[in-house]
Amino acid sequence: MDQSYGVAAYRSRQQVMKINDLLRRNGISSSVVSTPREISAGCGLSVRFNINDAANVKRIVSREKNANLIGLYRVDPSLGRGRLSVL
């Protein structure tokens, strides 16, 4: 069982809420979570999504062309300190 998940990190809380809503309207299950500490910049909130939806999330996020995006990441809790990788 893959416990990995995706995170979209933004600098703006407003953008986090907007993307979370946009993903849900496009049928992608998502939630607002605290940003992983390895991502030091930002507002402290990110959007969590199922890693299997990563391609669709990338497509939706890229259409938004928002400068507040810090990045899209894969989080694998089983890897400890090296648990974060760029999608």
KEKE-3310 file (N, C-alpha, C; in steps of 0.2 Angstrom, whole numbers, plus 5000, padded with zeros to 4 digits):
npx = (5004:5003:5008:5011:5008:5003:5008:5003:5011:5010:5012:5002:4988:4975:4977:4979:4967:4959:4964:4962:4948:4946:4952:4943:4931:4935:4934:4944:4950:4954:4963:4966:4981:4994:5009:5023:5038:5050:5048:5052:5048:5033:5015:5012:5001:4996:4990:4984:4984:4979:4992:4991:4983:4992:4996:4984:4982:4994:4991:4979:4984:4994:4987:4982:4993:5000:5010:5012:5014:5024:5028:5025:5025:5030:5026:5033:5030:5037:5050:5057:5068:5072:5060:5053:5050:5052:5038)
npy = (4994:5011:5024:5037:5054:5069:5086:5103:5117:5134:5152:5160:5160:5163:5158:5144:5140:5143:5134:5122:5122:5122:5110:5101:5104:5099:5085:5080:5073:5082:5092:5105:5107:5108:5115:5104:5104:5104:5112:5128:5141:5151:5151:5143:5134:5121:5112:5095:5080:5065:5055:5048:5056:5065:5069:5075:5085:5093:5097:5105:5115:5121:5127:5138:5147:5154:5165:5163:5150:5138:5125:5108:5093:5077:5067:5056:5047:5036:5037:5045:5058:5061:5062:5070:5075:5083:5085)
npz = (5000:4995:5004:5001:4996:4988:4987:4985:4986:4991:4992:4997:5007:5002:4988:4991:4996:4984:4975:4981:4981:4967:4963:4969:4962:4950:4952:4960:4975:4989:5002:5014:5022:5034:5029:5024:5034:5028:5017:5017:5013:5011:5016:5026:5024:5013:4999:5000:4991:4982:4977:4965:4958:4953:4939:4934:4943:4941:4928:4930:4939:4931:4922:4929:4931:4941:4951:4964:4967:4975:4973:4967:4976:4981:4994:5005:5018:5024:5022:5030:5034:5020:5014:5005:4988:4972:4961)
capx = (5000:5007:5006:5013:5003:5005:5006:5004:5013:5009:5014:4996:4983:4970:4978:4978:4959:4956:4966:4958:4941:4947:4953:4937:4927:4937:4933:4950:4949:4960:4962:4970:4985:5000:5015:5028:5043:5055:5047:5052:5044:5026:5010:5011:4996:4996:4984:4986:4980:4981:4998:4988:4980:4997:4996:4978:4984:4999:4987:4975:4988:4998:4982:4981:4999:5000:5016:5012:5015:5031:5030:5022:5029:5028:5028:5033:5032:5041:5057:5060:5071:5072:5053:5050:5053:5048:5034)
capy = (5000:5017:5030:5043:5059:5075:5093:5109:5123:5141:5158:5164:5156:5163:5154:5138:5139:5143:5128:5117:5122:5120:5103:5097:5105:5094:5078:5077:5074:5086:5095:5110:5104:5112:5114:5101:5109:5105:5118:5133:5147:5150:5154:5138:5130:5118:5107:5088:5076:5058:5055:5045:5062:5070:5072:5079:5091:5097:5100:5110:5120:5124:5132:5144:5151:5158:5166:5161:5143:5136:5119:5102:5088:5070:5066:5048:5047:5030:5039:5050:5065:5062:5060:5075:5075:5087:5082)
capz = (5000:4995:5009:4998:4994:4984:4991:4981:4991:4989:4996:4998:5009:4997:4983:4993:4996:4977:4971:4984:4978:4960:4962:4971:4957:4945:4954:4963:4982:4991:5008:5016:5027:5036:5024:5027:5037:5023:5012:5022:5011:5010:5021:5031:5022:5007:4997:4999:4986:4981:4972:4959:4954:4952:4933:4933:4947:4937:4922:4933:4942:4926:4918:4933:4930:4947:4953:4971:4968:4977:4970:4968:4979:4983:5001:5007:5026:5026:5020:5036:5032:5013:5012:5000:4981:4967:4956)
cpx = (5004:5004:5008:5007:5007:5003:5008:5005:5013:5011:5008:4991:4977:4971:4977:4971:4956:4958:4963:4951:4941:4948:4947:4932:4928:4937:4939:4949:4955:4958:4967:4974:4991:5006:5020:5034:5049:5054:5046:5048:5037:5022:5009:5005:4998:4990:4987:4981:4983:4987:4996:4985:4985:4997:4990:4979:4989:4995:4983:4979:4992:4993:4981:4987:4999:5007:5017:5014:5023:5033:5025:5026:5026:5030:5028:5035:5036:5048:5061:5062:5071:5065:5050:5054:5049:5044:5036)
cpy = (5006:5022:5036:5048:5065:5081:5098:5115:5130:5146:5161:5159:5157:5159:5146:5136:5139:5137:5122:5116:5120:5113:5099:5098:5101:5087:5075:5078:5077:5089:5100:5107:5109:5110:5110:5105:5109:5110:5124:5140:5146:5152:5149:5133:5127:5114:5100:5085:5069:5058:5052:5050:5067:5073:5077:5086:5096:5101:5106:5116:5124:5129:5138:5149:5156:5159:5164:5154:5142:5130:5113:5097:5082:5069:5059:5048:5042:5032:5043:5056:5066:5061:5065:5075:5080:5083:5085)
cpz = (5000:4999:5006:4996:4991:4988:4986:4986:4988:4994:4999:5001:5004:4991:4985:4993:4989:4974:4974:4981:4970:4959:4964:4965:4951:4947:4958:4971:4985:4998:5009:5022:5029:5031:5027:5029:5032:5017:5017:5020:5011:5016:5026:5029:5015:5005:4996:4995:4985:4976:4966:4955:4952:4944:4932:4937:4944:4932:4925:4935:4937:4922:4922:4932:4935:4950:4961:4972:4970:4974:4971:4971:4981:4990:5003:5014:5028:5025:5025:5033:5024:5010:5006:4993:4977:4962:4949)
residu = (MET:ASP:GLN:SER:TYR:GLY:VAL:ALA:ALA:TYR:ARG:SER:ARG:GLN:GLN:VAL:MET:LYS:ILE:ASN:ASP:LEU:LEU:ARG:ARG:ASN:GLY:ILE:SER:SER:SER:VAL:VAL:SER:THR:PRO:ARG:GLU:ILE:SER:ALA:GLY:CYS:GLY:LEU:SER:VAL:ARG:PHE:ASN:ILE:ASN:ASP:ALA:ALA:ASN:VAL:LYS:ARG:ILE:VAL:SER:ARG:GLU:LYS:ASN:ALA:ASN:LEU:ILE:GLY:LEU:TYR:ARG:VAL:ASP:PRO:SER:LEU:GLY:ARG:GLY:ARG:LEU:SER:VAL:LEU)
# end
